[in-house]
Amino acid sequence: MTLPSRTTHRRKIIAFSPEILQALELLAIDCGRSVQSLADEAFGDLLGKYHRPTSLKEALRESTRRLPANDDVPPKRHGT
């Protein structure tokens, strides 16, 4: 008896208009890549644009940066 293999990928169904899908498929052919790899790149860029982490390691690193105590900037002095 074999156990089902665990995969790190999850599936999500996303609908594209026929025009967008055709353009993506043509781009994939022209670039010699798959539509999946183009989608991975596009979603990675989108997450980066909004400063969202793409991995657990990044998320943990970013969570420590949100705390002011972890900033390397010295506090401003008032009245000097």
Beta strands, then each sheet from edge to edge (+ up, - down):
end
